[in-house]
Amino acid sequence: MKLLITVIERDKGERVMEIIGEYKVDFSVTFLGLGTALPSMMEYFSLTDRSKDVVFSLVADSDTPQILERLEKEFAITKNNTASVLTINLNAINRIAYEHLLEKGMKNG
């Protein structure tokens, strides 16, 4: 299991979730982010908007390469520098903690 984090232009997070949803996903949520980069840094990277969607998804290890490929194909991330995508391996302890929180959340509504 991996935690897939995608930071992308505002209003594109829903499309990211649609793409990821085509694979085995245990959980996915989007947060609205607001970057804090200095104007000079924004200009250096040719960025115009600090508003971002931040998508957190728990995905199967086996699906990760295909998901990354689909995101690249859809958004040309490496070519256009329009997003950042990273994965974090989750070990068994993380998985147990996640399942516990999910179970607790289900009980609480």
Backbone as XML, in Angstrom:
<?xml version="1.0"?>
<chain id="A" units="angstrom">
  <residue number="1" name="MET">
    <atom name="N" x="0.844" y="-1.173" z="0.000"/>
    <atom name="CA" x="0.000" y="0.000" z="0.000"/>
    <atom name="C" x="0.886" y="1.232" z="0.000"/>
  </residue>
  <residue number="2" name="LYS">
    <atom name="N" x="0.448" y="2.246" z="-0.748"/>
    <atom name="CA" x="1.181" y="3.505" z="-0.821"/>
    <atom name="C" x="0.225" y="4.667" z="-0.570"/>
  </residue>
  <residue number="3" name="LEU">
    <atom name="N" x="0.785" y="5.706" z="0.014"/>
    <atom name="CA" x="0.079" y="6.975" z="0.095"/>
    <atom name="C" x="0.536" y="7.776" z="-1.105"/>
  </residue>
  <residue number="4" name="LEU">
    <atom name="N" x="-0.395" y="8.111" z="-1.984"/>
    <atom name="CA" x="-0.113" y="8.895" z="-3.181"/>
    <atom name="C" x="-0.584" y="10.321" z="-2.913"/>
  </residue>
  <residue number="5" name="ILE">
    <atom name="N" x="0.319" y="11.264" z="-3.039"/>
    <atom name="CA" x="-0.015" y="12.671" z="-2.804"/>
    <atom name="C" x="0.157" y="13.419" z="-4.120"/>
  </residue>
  <residue number="6" name="THR">
    <atom name="N" x="-0.897" y="14.088" z="-4.546"/>
    <atom name="CA" x="-0.869" y="14.855" z="-5.784"/>
    <atom name="C" x="-1.205" y="16.304" z="-5.469"/>
  </residue>
  <residue number="7" name="VAL">
    <atom name="N" x="-0.332" y="17.220" z="-5.848"/>
    <atom name="CA" x="-0.575" y="18.656" z="-5.695"/>
    <atom name="C" x="-0.723" y="19.197" z="-7.111"/>
  </residue>
  <residue number="8" name="ILE">
    <atom name="N" x="-1.904" y="19.740" z="-7.392"/>
    <atom name="CA" x="-2.211" y="20.142" z="-8.766"/>
    <atom name="C" x="-3.008" y="21.439" z="-8.765"/>
  </residue>
  <residue number="9" name="GLU">
    <atom name="N" x="-3.101" y="22.052" z="-9.933"/>
    <atom name="CA" x="-3.834" y="23.307" z="-10.063"/>
    <atom name="C" x="-5.255" y="23.171" z="-9.503"/>
  </residue>
  <residue number="10" name="ARG">
    <atom name="N" x="-5.740" y="24.247" z="-8.931"/>
    <atom name="CA" x="-7.079" y="24.271" z="-8.346"/>
    <atom name="C" x="-8.107" y="23.816" z="-9.374"/>
  </residue>
  <residue number="11" name="ASP">
    <atom name="N" x="-9.081" y="23.060" z="-8.915"/>
    <atom name="CA" x="-10.198" y="22.526" z="-9.699"/>
    <atom name="C" x="-9.821" y="21.337" z="-10.582"/>
  </residue>
  <residue number="12" name="LYS">
    <atom name="N" x="-8.595" y="20.836" z="-10.483"/>
    <atom name="CA" x="-8.226" y="19.638" z="-11.231"/>
    <atom name="C" x="-8.148" y="18.416" z="-10.324"/>
  </residue>
  <residue number="13" name="GLY">
    <atom name="N" x="-8.318" y="18.622" z="-9.030"/>
    <atom name="CA" x="-8.261" y="17.523" z="-8.077"/>
    <atom name="C" x="-9.352" y="16.492" z="-8.308"/>
  </residue>
  <residue number="14" name="GLU">
    <atom name="N" x="-10.528" y="16.954" z="-8.704"/>
    <atom name="CA" x="-11.625" y="16.019" z="-8.963"/>
    <atom name="C" x="-11.274" y="15.076" z="-10.118"/>
  </residue>
  <residue number="15" name="ARG">
    <atom name="N" x="-10.645" y="15.600" z="-11.152"/>
    <atom name="CA" x="-10.234" y="14.753" z="-12.284"/>
    <atom name="C" x="-9.149" y="13.770" z="-11.844"/>
  </residue>
  <residue number="16" name="VAL">
    <atom name="N" x="-8.230" y="14.215" z="-10.995"/>
    <atom name="CA" x="-7.209" y="13.320" z="-10.448"/>
    <atom name="C" x="-7.884" y="12.172" z="-9.713"/>
  </residue>
  <residue number="17" name="MET">
    <atom name="N" x="-8.889" y="12.477" z="-8.892"/>
    <atom name="CA" x="-9.592" y="11.441" z="-8.145"/>
    <atom name="C" x="-10.337" y="10.485" z="-9.076"/>
  </residue>
  <residue number="18" name="GLU">
    <atom name="N" x="-10.875" y="10.994" z="-10.185"/>
    <atom name="CA" x="-11.541" y="10.121" z="-11.166"/>
    <atom name="C" x="-10.552" y="9.125" z="-11.764"/>
  </residue>
  <residue number="19" name="ILE">
    <atom name="N" x="-9.373" y="9.613" z="-12.124"/>
    <atom name="CA" x="-8.348" y="8.736" z="-12.703"/>
    <atom name="C" x="-7.923" y="7.691" z="-11.681"/>
  </residue>
  <residue number="20" name="ILE">
    <atom name="N" x="-7.603" y="8.128" z="-10.485"/>
    <atom name="CA" x="-7.170" y="7.203" z="-9.437"/>
    <atom name="C" x="-8.280" y="6.218" z="-9.101"/>
  </residue>
  <residue number="21" name="GLY">
    <atom name="N" x="-9.531" y="6.665" z="-9.165"/>
    <atom name="CA" x="-10.683" y="5.826" z="-8.851"/>
    <atom name="C" x="-10.884" y="4.661" z="-9.806"/>
  </residue>
  <residue number="22" name="GLU">
    <atom name="N" x="-10.206" y="4.691" z="-10.946"/>
    <atom name="CA" x="-10.292" y="3.579" z="-11.885"/>
    <atom name="C" x="-9.480" y="2.368" z="-11.416"/>
  </residue>
  <residue number="23" name="TYR">
    <atom name="N" x="-8.710" y="2.561" z="-10.343"/>
    <atom name="CA" x="-7.867" y="1.504" z="-9.801"/>
    <atom name="C" x="-8.340" y="1.168" z="-8.390"/>
  </residue>
  <residue number="24" name="LYS">
    <atom name="N" x="-7.657" y="0.212" z="-7.753"/>
    <atom name="CA" x="-8.000" y="-0.158" z="-6.379"/>
    <atom name="C" x="-7.547" y="0.957" z="-5.457"/>
  </residue>
  <residue number="25" name="VAL">
    <atom name="N" x="-8.509" y="1.643" z="-4.877"/>
    <atom name="CA" x="-8.221" y="2.754" z="-3.968"/>
    <atom name="C" x="-8.972" y="2.497" z="-2.670"/>
  </residue>
  <residue number="26" name="ASP">
    <atom name="N" x="-8.234" y="2.532" z="-1.558"/>
    <atom name="CA" x="-8.884" y="2.347" z="-0.264"/>
    <atom name="C" x="-9.506" y="3.637" z="0.243"/>
  </residue>
  <residue number="27" name="PHE">
    <atom name="N" x="-8.912" y="4.756" z="-0.124"/>
    <atom name="CA" x="-9.396" y="6.032" z="0.389"/>
    <atom name="C" x="-8.783" y="7.141" z="-0.447"/>
  </residue>
  <residue number="28" name="SER">
    <atom name="N" x="-9.532" y="8.198" z="-0.670"/>
    <atom name="CA" x="-9.019" y="9.353" z="-1.393"/>
    <atom name="C" x="-9.753" y="10.598" z="-0.924"/>
  </residue>
  <residue number="29" name="VAL">
    <atom name="N" x="-9.017" y="11.672" z="-0.718"/>
    <atom name="CA" x="-9.620" y="12.921" z="-0.261"/>
    <atom name="C" x="-8.838" y="14.088" z="-0.868"/>
  </residue>
  <residue number="30" name="THR">
    <atom name="N" x="-9.546" y="15.176" z="-1.150"/>
    <atom name="CA" x="-8.921" y="16.378" z="-1.693"/>
    <atom name="C" x="-9.035" y="17.514" z="-0.692"/>
  </residue>
  <residue number="31" name="PHE">
    <atom name="N" x="-7.934" y="18.215" z="-0.508"/>
    <atom name="CA" x="-7.900" y="19.411" z="0.323"/>
    <atom name="C" x="-7.587" y="20.597" z="-0.569"/>
  </residue>
  <residue number="32" name="LEU">
    <atom name="N" x="-8.084" y="21.763" z="-0.192"/>
    <atom name="CA" x="-7.767" y="22.983" z="-0.922"/>
    <atom name="C" x="-6.516" y="23.575" z="-0.307"/>
  </residue>
  <residue number="33" name="GLY">
    <atom name="N" x="-5.486" y="23.760" z="-1.124"/>
    <atom name="CA" x="-4.221" y="24.286" z="-0.629"/>
    <atom name="C" x="-3.960" y="25.685" z="-1.139"/>
  </residue>
  <residue number="34" name="LEU">
    <atom name="N" x="-3.111" y="26.394" z="-0.412"/>
    <atom name="CA" x="-2.704" y="27.729" z="-0.822"/>
    <atom name="C" x="-1.211" y="27.844" z="-0.566"/>
  </residue>
  <residue number="35" name="GLY">
    <atom name="N" x="-0.443" y="27.929" z="-1.637"/>
    <atom name="CA" x="1.012" y="27.984" z="-1.521"/>
    <atom name="C" x="1.492" y="29.267" z="-0.891"/>
  </residue>
  <residue number="36" name="THR">
    <atom name="N" x="2.725" y="29.233" z="-0.403"/>
    <atom name="CA" x="3.299" y="30.393" z="0.271"/>
    <atom name="C" x="4.586" y="30.877" z="-0.394"/>
  </residue>
  <residue number="37" name="ALA">
    <atom name="N" x="4.820" y="30.453" z="-1.628"/>
    <atom name="CA" x="6.052" y="30.842" z="-2.312"/>
    <atom name="C" x="6.098" y="32.350" z="-2.537"/>
  </residue>
  <residue number="38" name="LEU">
    <atom name="N" x="7.304" y="32.874" z="-2.476"/>
    <atom name="CA" x="7.520" y="34.293" z="-2.750"/>
    <atom name="C" x="7.249" y="34.581" z="-4.217"/>
  </residue>
  <residue number="39" name="PRO">
    <atom name="N" x="6.828" y="35.802" z="-4.544"/>
    <atom name="CA" x="6.570" y="36.143" z="-5.954"/>
    <atom name="C" x="7.764" y="35.851" z="-6.861"/>
  </residue>
  <residue number="40" name="SER">
    <atom name="N" x="8.977" y="36.090" z="-6.389"/>
    <atom name="CA" x="10.155" y="35.831" z="-7.221"/>
    <atom name="C" x="10.293" y="34.344" z="-7.535"/>
  </residue>
  <residue number="41" name="MET">
    <atom name="N" x="9.966" y="33.487" z="-6.569"/>
    <atom name="CA" x="10.027" y="32.047" z="-6.778"/>
    <atom name="C" x="8.918" y="31.614" z="-7.734"/>
  </residue>
  <residue number="42" name="MET">
    <atom name="N" x="7.730" y="32.184" z="-7.580"/>
    <atom name="CA" x="6.619" y="31.881" z="-8.483"/>
    <atom name="C" x="7.004" y="32.231" z="-9.915"/>
  </residue>
  <residue number="43" name="GLU">
    <atom name="N" x="7.616" y="33.394" z="-10.094"/>
    <atom name="CA" x="8.027" y="33.827" z="-11.429"/>
    <atom name="C" x="9.103" y="32.902" z="-11.992"/>
  </residue>
  <residue number="44" name="TYR">
    <atom name="N" x="10.057" y="32.491" z="-11.162"/>
    <atom name="CA" x="11.144" y="31.614" z="-11.601"/>
    <atom name="C" x="10.599" y="30.306" z="-12.167"/>
  </residue>
  <residue number="45" name="PHE">
    <atom name="N" x="9.572" y="29.753" z="-11.526"/>
    <atom name="CA" x="8.987" y="28.490" z="-11.970"/>
    <atom name="C" x="7.800" y="28.682" z="-12.912"/>
  </residue>
  <residue number="46" name="SER">
    <atom name="N" x="7.563" y="29.909" z="-13.356"/>
    <atom name="CA" x="6.469" y="30.244" z="-14.275"/>
    <atom name="C" x="5.113" y="29.850" z="-13.696"/>
  </residue>
  <residue number="47" name="LEU">
    <atom name="N" x="4.952" y="30.051" z="-12.411"/>
    <atom name="CA" x="3.674" y="29.756" z="-11.747"/>
    <atom name="C" x="2.901" y="31.051" z="-11.582"/>
  </residue>
  <residue number="48" name="THR">
    <atom name="N" x="1.608" y="30.976" z="-11.799"/>
    <atom name="CA" x="0.796" y="32.184" z="-11.701"/>
    <atom name="C" x="-0.209" y="32.139" z="-10.567"/>
  </residue>
  <residue number="49" name="ASP">
    <atom name="N" x="-0.517" y="30.961" z="-10.080"/>
    <atom name="CA" x="-1.572" y="30.840" z="-9.081"/>
    <atom name="C" x="-1.099" y="29.978" z="-7.916"/>
  </residue>
  <residue number="50" name="ARG">
    <atom name="N" x="-1.268" y="30.466" z="-6.715"/>
    <atom name="CA" x="-0.867" y="29.725" z="-5.524"/>
    <atom name="C" x="-1.932" y="28.736" z="-5.062"/>
  </residue>
  <residue number="51" name="SER">
    <atom name="N" x="-3.126" y="28.838" z="-5.596"/>
    <atom name="CA" x="-4.216" y="27.950" z="-5.193"/>
    <atom name="C" x="-4.023" y="26.570" z="-5.806"/>
  </residue>
  <residue number="52" name="LYS">
    <atom name="N" x="-4.060" y="25.546" z="-4.981"/>
    <atom name="CA" x="-3.837" y="24.174" z="-5.442"/>
    <atom name="C" x="-4.855" y="23.228" z="-4.819"/>
  </residue>
  <residue number="53" name="ASP">
    <atom name="N" x="-5.061" y="22.103" z="-5.477"/>
    <atom name="CA" x="-5.782" y="20.980" z="-4.891"/>
    <atom name="C" x="-4.723" y="19.981" z="-4.444"/>
  </residue>
  <residue number="54" name="VAL">
    <atom name="N" x="-4.889" y="19.459" z="-3.250"/>
    <atom name="CA" x="-3.967" y="18.462" z="-2.721"/>
    <atom name="C" x="-4.770" y="17.192" z="-2.493"/>
  </residue>
  <residue number="55" name="VAL">
    <atom name="N" x="-4.442" y="16.143" z="-3.250"/>
    <atom name="CA" x="-5.192" y="14.888" z="-3.203"/>
    <atom name="C" x="-4.348" y="13.830" z="-2.502"/>
  </residue>
  <residue number="56" name="PHE">
    <atom name="N" x="-4.906" y="13.253" z="-1.436"/>
    <atom name="CA" x="-4.278" y="12.152" z="-0.717"/>
    <atom name="C" x="-5.055" y="10.883" z="-1.051"/>
  </residue>
  <residue number="57" name="SER">
    <atom name="N" x="-4.349" y="9.841" z="-1.504"/>
    <atom name="CA" x="-5.004" y="8.589" z="-1.879"/>
    <atom name="C" x="-4.195" y="7.416" z="-1.355"/>
  </residue>
  <residue number="58" name="LEU">
    <atom name="N" x="-4.882" y="6.401" z="-0.842"/>
    <atom name="CA" x="-4.248" y="5.142" z="-0.472"/>
    <atom name="C" x="-4.473" y="4.181" z="-1.612"/>
  </residue>
  <residue number="59" name="VAL">
    <atom name="N" x="-3.387" y="3.760" z="-2.252"/>
    <atom name="CA" x="-3.478" y="2.936" z="-3.460"/>
    <atom name="C" x="-2.646" y="1.667" z="-3.306"/>
  </residue>
  <residue number="60" name="ALA">
    <atom name="N" x="-2.992" y="0.667" z="-4.094"/>
    <atom name="CA" x="-2.249" y="-0.591" z="-4.099"/>
    <atom name="C" x="-0.886" y="-0.374" z="-4.750"/>
  </residue>
  <residue number="61" name="ASP">
    <atom name="N" x="0.139" y="-1.038" z="-4.206"/>
    <atom name="CA" x="1.490" y="-0.943" z="-4.778"/>
    <atom name="C" x="1.482" y="-1.289" z="-6.267"/>
  </residue>
  <residue number="62" name="SER">
    <atom name="N" x="0.748" y="-2.328" z="-6.614"/>
    <atom name="CA" x="0.750" y="-2.812" z="-7.999"/>
    <atom name="C" x="0.114" y="-1.813" z="-8.978"/>
  </residue>
  <residue number="63" name="ASP">
    <atom name="N" x="-0.758" y="-0.944" z="-8.489"/>
    <atom name="CA" x="-1.415" y="0.036" z="-9.359"/>
    <atom name="C" x="-0.626" y="1.336" z="-9.514"/>
  </residue>
  <residue number="64" name="THR">
    <atom name="N" x="0.335" y="1.550" z="-8.645"/>
    <atom name="CA" x="1.039" y="2.838" z="-8.623"/>
    <atom name="C" x="1.668" y="3.213" z="-9.963"/>
  </residue>
  <residue number="65" name="PRO">
    <atom name="N" x="2.422" y="2.325" z="-10.636"/>
    <atom name="CA" x="3.017" y="2.734" z="-11.920"/>
    <atom name="C" x="1.975" y="3.153" z="-12.958"/>
  </residue>
  <residue number="66" name="GLN">
    <atom name="N" x="0.865" y="2.418" z="-13.025"/>
    <atom name="CA" x="-0.172" y="2.760" z="-14.012"/>
    <atom name="C" x="-0.845" y="4.090" z="-13.664"/>
  </residue>
  <residue number="67" name="ILE">
    <atom name="N" x="-1.071" y="4.335" z="-12.383"/>
    <atom name="CA" x="-1.688" y="5.597" z="-11.965"/>
    <atom name="C" x="-0.769" y="6.763" z="-12.324"/>
  </residue>
  <residue number="68" name="LEU">
    <atom name="N" x="0.512" y="6.622" z="-11.999"/>
    <atom name="CA" x="1.460" y="7.695" z="-12.319"/>
    <atom name="C" x="1.529" y="7.944" z="-13.821"/>
  </residue>
  <residue number="69" name="GLU">
    <atom name="N" x="1.487" y="6.874" z="-14.592"/>
    <atom name="CA" x="1.505" y="7.000" z="-16.053"/>
    <atom name="C" x="0.262" y="7.732" z="-16.556"/>
  </residue>
  <residue number="70" name="ARG">
    <atom name="N" x="-0.901" y="7.378" z="-16.010"/>
    <atom name="CA" x="-2.153" y="8.044" z="-16.417"/>
    <atom name="C" x="-2.152" y="9.518" z="-16.046"/>
  </residue>
  <residue number="71" name="LEU">
    <atom name="N" x="-1.660" y="9.836" z="-14.849"/>
    <atom name="CA" x="-1.599" y="11.241" z="-14.438"/>
    <atom name="C" x="-0.658" y="12.028" z="-15.344"/>
  </residue>
  <residue number="72" name="GLU">
    <atom name="N" x="0.463" y="11.419" z="-15.699"/>
    <atom name="CA" x="1.414" y="12.082" z="-16.612"/>
    <atom name="C" x="0.780" y="12.300" z="-17.981"/>
  </residue>
  <residue number="73" name="LYS">
    <atom name="N" x="0.099" y="11.282" z="-18.479"/>
    <atom name="CA" x="-0.546" y="11.384" z="-19.797"/>
    <atom name="C" x="-1.623" y="12.468" z="-19.799"/>
  </residue>
  <residue number="74" name="GLU">
    <atom name="N" x="-2.411" y="12.518" z="-18.745"/>
    <atom name="CA" x="-3.524" y="13.474" z="-18.662"/>
    <atom name="C" x="-3.050" y="14.920" z="-18.459"/>
  </residue>
  <residue number="75" name="PHE">
    <atom name="N" x="-2.045" y="15.107" z="-17.596"/>
    <atom name="CA" x="-1.666" y="16.461" z="-17.195"/>
    <atom name="C" x="-0.271" y="16.894" z="-17.655"/>
  </residue>
  <residue number="76" name="ALA">
    <atom name="N" x="0.484" y="16.013" z="-18.312"/>
    <atom name="CA" x="1.858" y="16.324" z="-18.753"/>
    <atom name="C" x="2.650" y="16.984" z="-17.623"/>
  </residue>
  <residue number="77" name="ILE">
    <atom name="N" x="2.637" y="16.335" z="-16.487"/>
    <atom name="CA" x="3.209" y="16.904" z="-15.267"/>
    <atom name="C" x="4.693" y="17.230" z="-15.426"/>
  </residue>
  <residue number="78" name="THR">
    <atom name="N" x="5.473" y="16.297" z="-15.937"/>
    <atom name="CA" x="6.917" y="16.535" z="-16.039"/>
    <atom name="C" x="7.260" y="17.565" z="-17.110"/>
  </residue>
  <residue number="79" name="LYS">
    <atom name="N" x="6.462" y="17.644" z="-18.145"/>
    <atom name="CA" x="6.721" y="18.597" z="-19.228"/>
    <atom name="C" x="6.286" y="20.011" z="-18.848"/>
  </residue>
  <residue number="80" name="ASN">
    <atom name="N" x="5.108" y="20.130" z="-18.240"/>
    <atom name="CA" x="4.525" y="21.444" z="-17.968"/>
    <atom name="C" x="4.763" y="21.957" z="-16.552"/>
  </residue>
  <residue number="81" name="ASN">
    <atom name="N" x="5.335" y="21.116" z="-15.679"/>
    <atom name="CA" x="5.522" y="21.506" z="-14.275"/>
    <atom name="C" x="4.220" y="22.018" z="-13.664"/>
  </residue>
  <residue number="82" name="THR">
    <atom name="N" x="3.115" y="21.346" z="-13.966"/>
    <atom name="CA" x="1.811" y="21.803" z="-13.490"/>
    <atom name="C" x="1.382" y="21.139" z="-12.199"/>
  </residue>
  <residue number="83" name="ALA">
    <atom name="N" x="2.143" y="20.140" z="-11.745"/>
    <atom name="CA" x="1.754" y="19.418" z="-10.547"/>
    <atom name="C" x="2.964" y="18.730" z="-9.948"/>
  </residue>
  <residue number="84" name="SER">
    <atom name="N" x="2.767" y="18.252" z="-8.732"/>
    <atom name="CA" x="3.774" y="17.424" z="-8.072"/>
    <atom name="C" x="3.074" y="16.168" z="-7.598"/>
  </residue>
  <residue number="85" name="VAL">
    <atom name="N" x="3.729" y="15.037" z="-7.801"/>
    <atom name="CA" x="3.163" y="13.755" z="-7.382"/>
    <atom name="C" x="4.256" y="12.985" z="-6.655"/>
  </residue>
  <residue number="86" name="LEU">
    <atom name="N" x="3.899" y="12.418" z="-5.506"/>
    <atom name="CA" x="4.859" y="11.600" z="-4.791"/>
    <atom name="C" x="4.137" y="10.449" z="-4.110"/>
  </residue>
  <residue number="87" name="THR">
    <atom name="N" x="4.891" y="9.398" z="-3.837"/>
    <atom name="CA" x="4.324" y="8.254" z="-3.130"/>
    <atom name="C" x="5.155" y="7.976" z="-1.892"/>
  </residue>
  <residue number="88" name="ILE">
    <atom name="N" x="4.474" y="7.471" z="-0.872"/>
    <atom name="CA" x="5.119" y="7.077" z="0.373"/>
    <atom name="C" x="4.693" y="5.654" z="0.666"/>
  </residue>
  <residue number="89" name="ASN">
    <atom name="N" x="5.668" y="4.766" z="0.858"/>
    <atom name="CA" x="5.352" y="3.386" z="1.216"/>
    <atom name="C" x="4.767" y="3.333" z="2.615"/>
  </residue>
  <residue number="90" name="LEU">
    <atom name="N" x="3.719" y="2.560" z="2.759"/>
    <atom name="CA" x="3.118" y="2.371" z="4.072"/>
    <atom name="C" x="3.408" y="0.952" z="4.528"/>
  </residue>
  <residue number="91" name="ASN">
    <atom name="N" x="3.960" y="0.827" z="5.710"/>
    <atom name="CA" x="4.246" y="-0.505" z="6.229"/>
    <atom name="C" x="3.037" y="-1.051" z="6.985"/>
  </residue>
  <residue number="92" name="ALA">
    <atom name="N" x="3.158" y="-2.221" z="7.538"/>
    <atom name="CA" x="2.035" y="-2.882" z="8.212"/>
    <atom name="C" x="1.516" y="-2.064" z="9.382"/>
  </residue>
  <residue number="93" name="ILE">
    <atom name="N" x="2.386" y="-1.422" z="10.133"/>
    <atom name="CA" x="1.951" y="-0.612" z="11.267"/>
    <atom name="C" x="1.082" y="0.539" z="10.783"/>
  </residue>
  <residue number="94" name="ASN">
    <atom name="N" x="1.505" y="1.205" z="9.713"/>
    <atom name="CA" x="0.701" y="2.283" z="9.148"/>
    <atom name="C" x="-0.660" y="1.759" z="8.705"/>
  </residue>
  <residue number="95" name="ARG">
    <atom name="N" x="-0.671" y="0.592" z="8.100"/>
    <atom name="CA" x="-1.911" y="-0.004" z="7.603"/>
    <atom name="C" x="-2.865" y="-0.309" z="8.762"/>
  </residue>
  <residue number="96" name="ILE">
    <atom name="N" x="-2.342" y="-0.888" z="9.826"/>
    <atom name="CA" x="-3.173" y="-1.204" z="10.994"/>
    <atom name="C" x="-3.743" y="0.079" z="11.591"/>
  </residue>
  <residue number="97" name="ALA">
    <atom name="N" x="-2.911" y="1.108" z="11.710"/>
    <atom name="CA" x="-3.376" y="2.385" z="12.244"/>
    <atom name="C" x="-4.462" y="2.976" z="11.354"/>
  </residue>
  <residue number="98" name="TYR">
    <atom name="N" x="-4.263" y="2.910" z="10.039"/>
    <atom name="CA" x="-5.263" y="3.412" z="9.099"/>
    <atom name="C" x="-6.585" y="2.671" z="9.257"/>
  </residue>
  <residue number="99" name="GLU">
    <atom name="N" x="-6.523" y="1.340" z="9.324"/>
    <atom name="CA" x="-7.748" y="0.543" z="9.471"/>
    <atom name="C" x="-8.448" y="0.857" z="10.780"/>
  </residue>
  <residue number="100" name="HIS">
    <atom name="N" x="-7.681" y="1.073" z="11.836"/>
    <atom name="CA" x="-8.270" y="1.427" z="13.130"/>
    <atom name="C" x="-8.992" y="2.771" z="13.040"/>
  </residue>
  <residue number="101" name="LEU">
    <atom name="N" x="-8.339" y="3.764" z="12.435"/>
    <atom name="CA" x="-8.971" y="5.075" z="12.293"/>
    <atom name="C" x="-10.213" y="5.004" z="11.420"/>
  </residue>
  <residue number="102" name="LEU">
    <atom name="N" x="-10.151" y="4.214" z="10.348"/>
    <atom name="CA" x="-11.297" y="4.071" z="9.473"/>
    <atom name="C" x="-12.463" y="3.417" z="10.219"/>
  </residue>
  <residue number="103" name="GLU">
    <atom name="N" x="-12.158" y="2.378" z="10.968"/>
    <atom name="CA" x="-13.200" y="1.688" z="11.752"/>
    <atom name="C" x="-13.798" y="2.626" z="12.794"/>
  </residue>
  <residue number="104" name="LYS">
    <atom name="N" x="-12.960" y="3.391" z="13.479"/>
    <atom name="CA" x="-13.428" y="4.354" z="14.482"/>
    <atom name="C" x="-14.304" y="5.428" z="13.836"/>
  </residue>
  <residue number="105" name="GLY">
    <atom name="N" x="-13.895" y="5.890" z="12.656"/>
    <atom name="CA" x="-14.667" y="6.903" z="11.951"/>
    <atom name="C" x="-16.023" y="6.382" z="11.522"/>
  </residue>
  <residue number="106" name="MET">
    <atom name="N" x="-16.091" y="5.109" z="11.093"/>
    <atom name="CA" x="-17.364" y="4.502" z="10.694"/>
    <atom name="C" x="-18.315" y="4.404" z="11.877"/>
  </residue>
  <residue number="107" name="LYS">
    <atom name="N" x="-17.765" y="4.079" z="13.050"/>
    <atom name="CA" x="-18.605" y="3.964" z="14.245"/>
    <atom name="C" x="-19.144" y="5.309" z="14.700"/>
  </residue>
  <residue number="108" name="ASN">
    <atom name="N" x="-18.350" y="6.353" z="14.458"/>
    <atom name="CA" x="-18.741" y="7.703" z="14.891"/>
    <atom name="C" x="-19.571" y="8.439" z="13.842"/>
  </residue>
  <residue number="109" name="GLY">
    <atom name="N" x="-19.891" y="7.786" z="12.771"/>
    <atom name="CA" x="-20.744" y="8.411" z="11.774"/>
    <atom name="C" x="-19.998" y="8.863" z="10.603"/>
  </residue>
</chain>
